[in-house]
Amino acid sequence: MTIHQKTENAGELFWFNGTLATIRLSAKAGVDNISVIEHLMPYGASPPLHIHRNEDEVFHILDGVMRFNVAGKDIIAHAGQTVMAPKGIVHSFRVESTGGARCLTVTTGSDFEQLVRQAGMPAPAAKMPPHEEPTPEMIAALTEACAKNGIDIVGAPLS
């Protein structure tokens, strides 16, 4: 049995799409390829509307309030609640709490984890990256990285 215990700053830290992503459990750790990534996100954070071709995406809200849109249906989730976006289904979310939000993203397979590694940059500390508006070049780079990792961008972030 392997025990993965959360300790302060345990895990690989990445600044990814305006958030802090901490890989708590890599898909490489076990034969079922389960990945657990903790996200610390500011108010208003929202990835583009997208579809995962190969993996379900499960979100467990640790702190804050998030609005999800899954298959065109809005779902409000609070700390302690869990939302699933099945593979092949269009979805996104938006952080609605003014103090930001923190959630765990759980996937089977390494597509999303590889995207975080490829499109993110190692974070120097467990803190949010400086805010910057995405440029057309940044959006194009994210779209290309997503496509290489089984994720299709199909729309804008939620507003």
Sequence and secondary structure as in RCSB ss.txt:
>XXXX:A:sequence
MTIHQKTENAGELFWFNGTLATIRLSAKAGVDNISVIEHLMPYGASPPLHIHRNEDEVFHILDGVMRFNVAGKDI
IAHAGQTVMAPKGIVHSFRVESTGGARCLTVTTGSDFEQLVRQAGMPAPAAKMPPHEEPTPEMIAALTEACAKNG
IDIVGAPLS
>XXXX:A:secstr
       TT SEEEEETTEEEEEEE GGGSTT EEEEEEEE TT   EEEEESS  EEEEEEESEEEEEETTEEE
EEETT EEEE TTS EEEEE STT EEEEEEEESSHHHHHHHHHSEE SSSS        HHHHHHHHHHHHHTT
EEEEEEE  
